[in-house]
Amino acid sequence: MTRFLNLLRRLNDNAWFWLLLAVAVGLFSTGRWTVAVAAWLAPLFLLRFTRLQRPLPGYLLATISSYLLLIVTWWGLQPLPLPIFLGMFAVTAPIGALPYLFDRLLTPRLRTRDGRSAFISTLIFPLAVTAIEFVSMTGSPLGSFGATAYSQYGNLILLQLLAVGGMWLVSFVIHWFAAVVNWAWDQGFAWPSVRRGLAVYAVAMLAVAIFGIVRLATAPTPAVTTPIAGFTAQSLVLEELIPLYEQDITAFRRETQAIHATYLAQSEAQAAAGARILLWPEGAGIGVAEDVAALVATGQALAQRTGAYLAMPTFTFFPGEERVPENRLLIAAPDGAIVFNHIKFGGNEIEGTLRGDGILQTVTTPYGVLSGVICWDTDFPAAMQQLGRAGVDILLSPARDWEEISPLHGQMSAFRAIENGVTVIRQADQGWSVVTDPFGRTLASMDHFTDAARLLTASVPTAGVWTLYPVIGDAFGWLTVVGFLALALWAVVAGRRRSQASAAPTSHSLQPGL
């Protein structure tokens, strides 16, 4: 037992042990092999490491380890050329490691009168992490890929916080855990010293749990539902279609016309089976302008004939014209009219398509208020807030992925459902298709790589639920920015006052001799 205790003491003070543990756990905290609990533990161990190091060396080592982890865990998950992929993380890793530097520099400055770390110092790290994540991802052309909150997919109790403060509130809660544990650790877990702080943290976490449990338990049973069908009638092999377009336009048209016929035939069959909303995956209506127009016209007639709403994602080329391709989502109503026309606005720089304006459209139907976006659009939480503000009930999200990003990318769409109180129907080509209700619960799912039918069917609620997040927007994200700056300033001022007080000479009163 003595040897074991001595080993624990040596490990406790061995900074390299905690760095290795942080790296090992970090492999499962984001990207390809995400495990929810790892996202809580990795920052805890890395924070332990940086607190045992001098500020600058600790920051540099945290940056290097984060950079290597990001490359390994996100390899193949982003459709970027290698130099851009490596360069992107060369920028994001140093930025992402800054909270560890801030914690190391500022936390020691906030102490109580008896010299112990003040509990309020535990807010420095989570505020810094959340503020940096919020600012960097809100302005990123890649959207919210890699956000901490996505690691918690399936933890429905915690994820109900999305309806209040969005992903930033979830990120704060996760990183506050790391700071609180390290705060207690620095004080040797001495109960008299940590009990009040742990009590505050326990009450806060209990409130989070109660909120999530109650919100799920009181979720209303849908009064009305409607049958929907999403399907990938024929997967697009762009590696073959794009060269064909460039080299043999006649063969390209013949191939894409056959794809269109397949989708129209399956739409007819699913409508006959009772589906009232039909959704194809992104790019299903690929072709030159003339053929896409013919497909849309036939789709309009089909919708009118079957009485269904037909959502047709198209990808239009304009040969012989100085126009970039257009990635659109069109919806034909039962009267045959096109009542929805959305242009994709996410990831256009990568795919080389016309960029949409980011303004979401809506259409009122007997099955609730519908809206739609295309794949990457769903990864921009700030833009998706329009759903909740407009009272949207059902969001259609056609997508096209690849095996490495599946099911991660599909899981991200569930976050928009909880944030905005909508049902999300995501139909993916070469990816994970899913129907998620306004509380994040999966109503149906389909894996393109294991389901031969590639058919997604469900009865979905026709009414959404009210959430706070679209009302206040990213107020919590901005609050973390202001909160961190205010707390950092306080820490700097408090540290200087303490240094000045300790440096001041002790004064003695002089008594005249008798």
C-alpha positions as CSV (number, residue, x, y, z in Angstrom):
1,M,0.0,0.0,0.0
2,T,2.8,2.4,0.8
3,R,4.5,1.8,-2.5
4,F,1.1,2.4,-4.3
5,L,0.6,5.7,-2.4
6,N,4.1,6.8,-3.2
7,L,3.5,6.0,-6.9
8,L,0.3,8.1,-6.8
9,R,2.2,11.0,-5.3
10,R,4.9,10.8,-7.9
11,L,2.3,10.7,-10.7
12,N,0.4,13.6,-9.2
13,D,3.5,15.8,-9.6
14,N,4.6,14.4,-12.9
15,A,3.5,16.8,-15.6
16,W,4.4,14.5,-18.5
17,F,2.2,11.8,-17.2
18,W,-0.8,14.1,-17.4
19,L,0.2,15.3,-20.8
20,L,0.4,11.7,-22.1
21,L,-3.0,10.9,-20.5
22,A,-4.5,14.1,-22.0
23,V,-3.3,13.0,-25.5
24,A,-4.5,9.4,-25.1
25,V,-8.0,10.5,-23.9
26,G,-8.0,13.4,-26.4
27,L,-8.0,10.9,-29.3
28,F,-11.6,10.1,-28.4
29,S,-12.7,13.7,-27.5
30,T,-13.4,14.9,-31.1
31,G,-13.5,13.9,-34.7
32,R,-13.5,10.3,-35.9
33,W,-13.7,8.3,-32.6
34,T,-15.7,10.7,-30.4
35,V,-16.7,9.3,-27.0
36,A,-18.7,11.7,-24.8
37,V,-16.9,11.2,-21.5
38,A,-13.5,11.8,-23.2
39,A,-14.5,15.4,-24.0
40,W,-14.9,16.0,-20.2
41,L,-11.6,14.3,-19.3
42,A,-9.2,15.5,-21.9
43,P,-9.2,19.2,-20.9
44,L,-9.1,18.1,-17.2
45,F,-5.8,16.3,-17.8
46,L,-4.3,18.9,-20.1
47,L,-5.2,21.6,-17.6
48,R,-3.4,19.6,-14.9
49,F,-0.3,19.5,-17.1
50,T,-0.2,23.2,-17.9
51,R,-0.7,24.1,-14.2
52,L,2.5,22.1,-13.4
53,Q,4.5,23.9,-16.1
54,R,5.7,27.4,-16.6
55,P,3.2,29.4,-18.6
56,L,4.9,29.7,-22.0
57,P,6.4,26.1,-22.2
58,G,3.1,24.7,-21.1
59,Y,1.2,26.7,-23.7
60,L,3.6,25.6,-26.5
61,L,3.4,22.0,-25.6
62,A,-0.4,22.2,-25.3
63,T,-0.5,23.7,-28.8
64,I,1.8,21.0,-30.3
65,S,-0.2,18.2,-28.7
66,S,-3.5,19.7,-29.8
67,Y,-2.2,20.2,-33.4
68,L,-1.2,16.5,-33.7
69,L,-4.4,15.4,-32.1
70,L,-6.5,17.4,-34.6
71,I,-4.6,16.0,-37.6
72,V,-5.1,12.4,-36.4
73,T,-8.7,12.7,-35.3
74,W,-9.9,14.8,-38.3
75,W,-7.9,13.1,-41.0
76,G,-10.2,12.4,-44.0
77,L,-13.2,14.1,-42.3
78,Q,-12.8,17.4,-44.1
79,P,-12.8,17.6,-48.0
80,L,-9.7,19.9,-48.0
81,P,-6.4,19.7,-49.9
82,L,-3.6,18.5,-47.6
83,P,-1.8,21.9,-47.4
84,I,-5.0,23.7,-46.5
85,F,-5.9,20.9,-44.0
86,L,-2.6,21.1,-42.2
87,G,-2.5,24.9,-42.4
88,M,-6.0,25.2,-41.0
89,F,-5.1,23.3,-37.8
90,A,-1.8,25.2,-37.6
91,V,-3.9,28.3,-37.0
92,T,-6.7,26.7,-34.9
93,A,-4.5,24.7,-32.5
94,P,-2.6,27.8,-31.1
95,I,-5.9,29.6,-30.8
96,G,-7.6,26.7,-29.1
97,A,-4.7,26.3,-26.6
98,L,-4.9,29.9,-25.4
99,P,-7.4,29.2,-22.6
100,Y,-4.7,27.0,-21.0
101,L,-2.3,29.9,-21.1
102,F,-4.9,32.3,-19.7
103,D,-5.7,29.9,-16.9
104,R,-2.0,29.5,-16.0
105,L,-1.4,33.3,-15.9
106,L,-4.7,34.5,-14.4
107,T,-5.9,31.9,-11.9
108,P,-3.0,32.3,-9.4
109,R,-3.9,36.0,-9.2
110,L,-7.4,35.3,-7.7
111,R,-6.9,34.2,-4.1
112,T,-8.8,34.5,-0.9
113,R,-7.4,36.3,2.1
114,D,-5.8,33.2,3.5
115,G,-3.9,32.6,0.2
116,R,-6.1,29.8,-1.2
117,S,-7.4,29.9,-4.8
118,A,-10.8,31.6,-5.0
119,F,-13.6,29.5,-6.4
120,I,-14.4,32.3,-8.9
121,S,-11.1,31.5,-10.5
122,T,-12.7,28.3,-11.9
123,L,-14.6,30.5,-14.3
124,I,-11.5,31.7,-16.2
125,F,-10.9,28.5,-18.1
126,P,-14.5,27.7,-19.2
127,L,-15.2,31.3,-20.1
128,A,-12.0,31.5,-22.2
129,V,-12.7,28.2,-24.0
130,T,-16.3,29.1,-24.8
131,A,-15.6,32.6,-25.8
132,I,-12.9,31.6,-28.2
133,E,-14.9,28.7,-29.6
134,F,-17.9,31.0,-30.1
135,V,-16.0,33.8,-31.8
136,S,-13.9,31.5,-34.1
137,M,-16.8,29.3,-35.1
138,T,-19.3,32.0,-35.7
139,G,-17.0,33.6,-38.2
140,S,-15.7,30.5,-39.8
141,P,-16.6,29.6,-43.4
142,L,-16.6,26.0,-42.3
143,G,-19.3,26.5,-39.8
144,S,-19.3,24.8,-36.4
145,F,-17.3,21.6,-37.2
146,G,-15.4,20.5,-34.2
147,A,-17.5,22.3,-31.6
148,T,-17.2,20.7,-28.1
149,A,-21.0,20.3,-27.8
150,Y,-21.1,17.9,-30.7
151,S,-19.1,15.3,-28.6
152,Q,-22.2,14.9,-26.4
153,Y,-24.6,13.6,-29.1
154,G,-27.0,11.2,-27.4
155,N,-26.7,12.8,-23.9
156,L,-30.2,14.2,-24.2
157,I,-30.4,15.4,-20.6
158,L,-27.4,17.7,-21.0
159,L,-28.3,18.7,-24.6
160,Q,-31.6,20.2,-23.5
161,L,-29.4,23.2,-22.6
162,L,-29.3,23.9,-26.4
163,A,-32.8,25.1,-26.2
164,V,-31.7,27.8,-23.8
165,G,-28.2,29.0,-24.7
166,G,-27.2,27.0,-27.7
167,M,-24.0,25.0,-28.0
168,W,-21.9,27.6,-26.1
169,L,-23.7,26.8,-22.9
170,V,-22.9,23.1,-23.2
171,S,-19.3,23.9,-23.9
172,F,-19.1,26.0,-20.8
173,V,-20.5,23.3,-18.6
174,I,-18.0,20.7,-19.9
175,H,-15.0,22.9,-19.4
176,W,-16.1,24.2,-16.0
177,F,-15.9,20.6,-14.8
178,A,-12.2,20.5,-15.7
179,A,-11.5,23.8,-13.9
180,V,-13.4,22.8,-10.7
181,V,-11.7,19.5,-10.4
182,N,-8.3,21.2,-10.8
183,W,-9.2,23.8,-8.3
184,A,-10.0,21.1,-5.7
185,W,-6.9,19.2,-6.8
186,D,-4.6,22.3,-6.2
187,Q,-5.9,22.3,-2.6
188,G,-5.3,18.6,-2.1
189,F,-9.0,17.9,-2.1
190,A,-9.1,19.1,1.5
191,W,-12.8,19.1,2.4
192,P,-12.8,22.2,4.6
193,S,-11.2,24.2,1.8
194,V,-13.3,22.9,-1.1
195,R,-16.7,22.1,0.3
196,R,-18.3,25.5,-0.4
197,G,-17.1,25.6,-4.0
198,L,-18.0,22.0,-4.7
199,A,-21.5,22.7,-3.2
200,V,-21.9,25.6,-5.6
201,Y,-20.8,23.5,-8.5
202,A,-23.1,20.6,-7.4
203,V,-26.1,22.8,-7.2
204,A,-25.4,24.2,-10.7
205,M,-25.0,20.7,-12.2
206,L,-28.1,19.5,-10.3
207,A,-30.0,22.3,-11.9
208,V,-28.7,21.3,-15.4
209,A,-29.8,17.7,-14.8
210,I,-33.2,18.6,-13.4
211,F,-33.9,20.9,-16.3
212,G,-33.0,18.3,-18.9
213,I,-35.0,15.5,-17.1
214,V,-38.1,17.7,-16.7
215,R,-38.0,19.0,-20.2
216,L,-37.8,15.5,-21.6
217,A,-40.4,14.1,-19.2
218,T,-42.9,16.8,-20.0
219,A,-42.4,16.7,-23.8
220,P,-45.8,16.7,-25.3
221,T,-47.1,13.8,-27.3
222,P,-47.6,15.0,-30.9
223,A,-51.3,15.6,-31.5
224,V,-50.9,15.3,-35.2
225,T,-48.2,13.6,-37.3
226,T,-47.7,13.2,-41.0
227,P,-45.9,10.4,-42.9
228,I,-42.7,11.4,-44.7
229,A,-40.2,9.5,-46.9
230,G,-36.6,10.3,-47.7
231,F,-34.7,8.1,-50.1
232,T,-31.5,7.8,-52.1
233,A,-32.7,6.2,-55.2
234,Q,-29.3,6.3,-56.9
235,S,-26.1,7.4,-55.3
236,L,-24.1,10.0,-57.2
237,V,-20.5,9.0,-58.2
238,L,-19.2,12.5,-58.8
239,E,-15.7,11.1,-59.5
240,E,-17.2,9.7,-62.7
241,L,-19.9,12.3,-63.4
242,I,-17.8,15.4,-63.3
243,P,-15.1,14.1,-65.8
244,L,-18.0,12.9,-68.0
245,Y,-19.5,16.4,-68.0
246,E,-16.1,17.9,-68.9
247,Q,-15.3,15.4,-71.7
248,D,-18.6,14.1,-73.1
249,I,-21.6,16.3,-72.4
250,T,-24.0,13.9,-74.3
251,A,-23.0,11.0,-72.2
252,F,-23.3,13.1,-69.1
253,R,-26.9,14.1,-70.0
254,R,-27.8,10.5,-70.7
255,E,-26.5,9.4,-67.3
256,T,-28.1,12.2,-65.3
257,Q,-31.5,11.8,-67.1
258,A,-31.5,8.2,-66.0
259,I,-30.8,9.3,-62.4
260,H,-33.7,11.7,-62.6
261,A,-36.0,9.0,-63.9
262,T,-35.1,6.8,-60.9
263,Y,-35.9,9.5,-58.4
264,L,-39.2,10.3,-60.0
265,A,-40.2,6.7,-60.1
266,Q,-39.4,6.2,-56.4
267,S,-41.2,9.4,-55.5
268,E,-44.3,8.1,-57.2
269,A,-44.1,4.8,-55.2
270,Q,-43.5,6.5,-51.9
271,A,-46.4,8.9,-52.5
272,A,-48.6,6.0,-53.3
273,A,-47.5,4.4,-50.0
274,G,-48.9,7.4,-48.2
275,A,-45.9,9.8,-47.7
276,R,-47.1,13.4,-47.7
277,I,-43.6,14.9,-47.7
278,L,-40.9,13.5,-50.1
279,L,-37.2,14.3,-49.8
280,W,-34.3,13.5,-52.1
281,P,-30.6,13.8,-51.0
282,E,-28.4,16.7,-52.0
283,G,-27.6,16.9,-55.7
284,A,-30.1,14.2,-56.8
285,G,-31.3,16.5,-59.6
286,I,-27.8,17.0,-61.0
287,G,-27.6,18.0,-64.7
288,V,-27.4,20.8,-67.3
289,A,-30.0,23.6,-67.0
290,E,-32.3,22.2,-69.7
291,D,-32.5,18.7,-68.1
292,V,-32.9,20.1,-64.6
293,A,-35.8,22.3,-65.8
294,A,-37.5,19.2,-67.3
295,L,-37.0,17.3,-64.1
296,V,-38.5,20.1,-62.0
297,A,-41.5,20.3,-64.3
298,T,-42.1,16.6,-64.1
299,G,-41.7,16.8,-60.3
300,Q,-44.4,19.5,-60.2
301,A,-46.8,17.4,-62.1
302,L,-46.0,14.4,-59.9
303,A,-46.7,16.5,-56.7
304,Q,-50.0,17.7,-58.2
305,R,-51.0,14.2,-59.2
306,T,-50.1,12.6,-55.9
307,G,-51.0,15.4,-53.5
308,A,-47.6,15.3,-51.8
309,Y,-45.0,18.0,-51.2
310,L,-41.9,17.0,-53.2
311,A,-38.5,18.4,-52.1
312,M,-36.1,18.3,-55.1
313,P,-32.5,19.2,-54.5
314,T,-30.9,20.2,-57.8
315,F,-27.3,20.8,-58.9
316,T,-27.4,22.8,-62.2
317,F,-24.5,23.2,-64.7
318,F,-24.6,25.9,-67.4
319,P,-22.3,24.7,-70.2
320,G,-21.2,27.4,-72.6
321,E,-22.1,30.1,-70.1
322,E,-20.0,32.1,-67.6
323,R,-22.0,30.9,-64.6
324,V,-20.9,28.8,-61.7
325,P,-23.1,25.7,-60.8
326,E,-26.1,26.3,-58.6
327,N,-27.0,24.0,-55.7
328,R,-30.7,24.5,-54.9
329,L,-33.6,23.0,-53.0
330,L,-37.0,23.4,-54.7
331,I,-40.3,22.3,-53.2
332,A,-43.3,21.5,-55.3
333,A,-46.7,21.8,-53.6
334,P,-49.8,19.6,-54.2
335,D,-51.1,22.3,-56.6
336,G,-48.0,21.9,-58.7
337,A,-46.5,25.3,-57.8
338,I,-42.9,25.8,-56.7
339,V,-43.4,27.3,-53.3
340,F,-39.8,27.1,-52.1
341,N,-36.5,28.0,-53.7
342,H,-33.3,27.9,-51.6
343,I,-29.7,28.3,-52.7
344,K,-27.0,26.7,-50.6
345,F,-24.9,29.2,-48.6
346,G,-22.5,26.9,-46.7
347,G,-19.3,25.5,-48.1
348,N,-19.6,27.2,-51.5
349,E,-16.0,28.2,-51.5
350,I,-15.0,24.5,-51.5
351,E,-17.6,23.1,-54.0
352,G,-17.4,26.2,-56.3
353,T,-21.1,26.9,-56.4
354,L,-23.2,30.1,-56.3
355,R,-23.5,31.3,-52.7
356,G,-27.0,31.9,-51.3
357,D,-28.0,34.8,-49.2
358,G,-28.5,32.8,-46.0
359,I,-32.0,34.0,-45.6
360,L,-34.3,30.9,-44.8
361,Q,-37.6,30.7,-46.5
362,T,-40.8,29.1,-45.1
363,V,-43.9,27.7,-46.5
364,T,-47.1,27.0,-44.6
365,T,-48.7,23.6,-45.3
366,P,-51.4,21.4,-43.8
367,Y,-48.5,19.6,-42.1
368,G,-47.0,22.6,-40.4
369,V,-44.6,25.3,-41.4
370,L,-41.8,23.9,-43.6
371,S,-38.3,25.2,-44.3
372,G,-35.2,23.8,-45.9
373,V,-31.5,24.0,-46.1
374,I,-28.8,22.0,-47.9
375,C,-26.2,19.9,-46.0
376,W,-23.5,22.2,-44.9
377,D,-26.0,25.0,-44.2
378,T,-27.2,23.1,-41.2
379,D,-23.7,23.6,-39.5
380,F,-24.3,27.4,-39.0
381,P,-26.2,27.8,-35.7
382,A,-26.5,31.6,-36.0
383,A,-28.3,31.3,-39.4
384,M,-30.4,28.4,-38.2
385,Q,-31.9,30.6,-35.5
386,Q,-34.2,31.9,-38.2
387,L,-36.1,28.6,-37.8
388,G,-37.2,29.3,-34.3
389,R,-38.0,32.9,-34.9
390,A,-40.2,32.1,-37.9
391,G,-42.1,29.3,-36.1
392,V,-40.9,26.6,-38.4
393,D,-42.2,23.1,-37.5
394,I,-40.3,20.9,-39.9
395,L,-36.8,21.4,-41.5
396,L,-35.8,19.5,-44.6
397,S,-32.1,19.0,-44.9
398,P,-30.9,17.0,-48.0
399,A,-27.2,16.2,-47.7
400,R,-24.3,14.5,-49.5
401,D,-21.5,13.1,-47.3
402,W,-18.7,10.5,-47.5
403,E,-18.0,7.5,-45.4
404,E,-15.4,9.1,-43.1
405,I,-17.7,11.9,-41.9
406,S,-20.6,9.5,-41.3
407,P,-22.4,9.5,-38.9
408,L,-20.8,12.5,-37.3
409,H,-22.1,15.0,-39.7
410,G,-25.6,13.6,-39.5
411,Q,-25.6,13.8,-35.7
412,M,-24.8,17.5,-35.9
413,S,-28.2,18.2,-37.4
414,A,-29.9,17.0,-34.2
415,F,-28.5,20.0,-32.4
416,R,-30.4,22.4,-34.7
417,A,-33.6,20.5,-33.8
418,I,-33.2,21.1,-30.1
419,E,-32.0,24.6,-30.4
420,N,-35.0,25.7,-32.5
421,G,-37.7,23.3,-31.4
422,V,-38.2,21.8,-34.9
423,T,-38.2,18.3,-36.4
424,V,-35.3,17.8,-38.8
425,I,-35.5,15.4,-41.7
426,R,-32.0,14.8,-43.1
427,Q,-31.7,12.6,-46.2
428,A,-28.1,11.9,-47.1
429,D,-26.4,10.4,-50.1
430,Q,-23.3,8.4,-48.9
431,G,-24.0,9.3,-45.3
432,W,-26.3,8.9,-42.2
433,S,-29.9,9.9,-42.7
434,V,-32.0,10.7,-39.6
435,V,-35.3,12.2,-38.5
436,T,-34.9,14.1,-35.2
437,D,-37.8,15.5,-33.1
438,P,-37.6,18.9,-31.3
439,F,-36.1,17.3,-28.2
440,G,-33.3,15.5,-30.0
441,R,-34.9,12.1,-30.0
442,T,-34.3,9.9,-33.1
443,L,-37.6,9.0,-34.8
444,A,-35.9,7.1,-37.7
445,S,-32.5,6.6,-39.2
446,M,-30.8,5.0,-42.1
447,D,-27.1,4.2,-42.8
448,H,-26.3,4.5,-46.5
449,F,-23.5,2.0,-46.2
450,T,-25.5,-0.8,-44.5
451,D,-29.1,-0.3,-45.6
452,A,-29.6,-1.6,-49.1
453,A,-33.0,0.1,-49.5
454,R,-31.6,3.5,-48.5
455,L,-35.1,4.5,-47.5
456,L,-36.0,6.7,-44.5
457,T,-39.7,6.7,-43.4
458,A,-41.4,8.1,-40.3
459,S,-44.4,9.8,-39.0
460,V,-43.3,13.3,-37.8
461,P,-44.9,15.9,-35.6
462,T,-46.6,18.7,-37.5
463,A,-46.0,21.2,-34.7
464,G,-42.7,22.4,-33.3
465,V,-42.0,23.7,-29.7
466,W,-41.0,27.1,-28.4
467,T,-37.4,27.5,-27.3
468,L,-35.5,30.4,-25.8
469,Y,-32.4,30.2,-27.9
470,P,-33.8,31.8,-31.1
471,V,-35.2,34.6,-29.0
472,I,-31.9,35.6,-27.3
473,G,-29.7,34.3,-30.1
474,D,-26.0,33.9,-29.1
475,A,-26.4,36.1,-26.0
476,F,-24.7,33.4,-23.9
477,G,-21.8,33.3,-26.4
478,W,-21.3,37.1,-26.1
479,L,-21.7,36.8,-22.3
480,T,-18.7,34.5,-22.1
481,V,-16.7,37.0,-24.1
482,V,-17.6,39.9,-21.8
483,G,-17.3,37.7,-18.7
484,F,-13.9,36.5,-19.6
485,L,-12.6,40.0,-20.3
486,A,-14.0,41.3,-17.1
487,L,-12.7,38.5,-15.0
488,A,-9.3,38.7,-16.6
489,L,-9.1,42.4,-15.9
490,W,-10.1,41.8,-12.3
491,A,-7.4,39.1,-11.9
492,V,-4.7,41.4,-13.3
493,V,-5.7,44.2,-11.0
494,A,-6.0,41.9,-8.0
495,G,-2.6,40.4,-8.7
496,R,-0.9,43.8,-8.9
497,R,-2.5,45.0,-5.7
498,R,-1.3,41.8,-3.9
499,S,2.2,42.3,-5.4
500,Q,2.3,45.9,-4.2
501,A,1.1,45.0,-0.8
502,S,3.7,42.3,-0.3
503,A,6.5,44.6,-1.6
504,A,5.6,47.5,0.7
505,P,7.9,47.9,3.8
506,T,6.3,47.3,7.2
507,S,5.9,50.5,9.0
508,H,6.8,50.9,12.7
509,S,5.7,53.7,15.0
510,L,8.7,55.5,16.7
511,Q,8.5,56.3,20.4
512,P,10.7,59.0,21.9
513,G,13.1,58.0,24.6
514,L,12.5,58.9,28.2
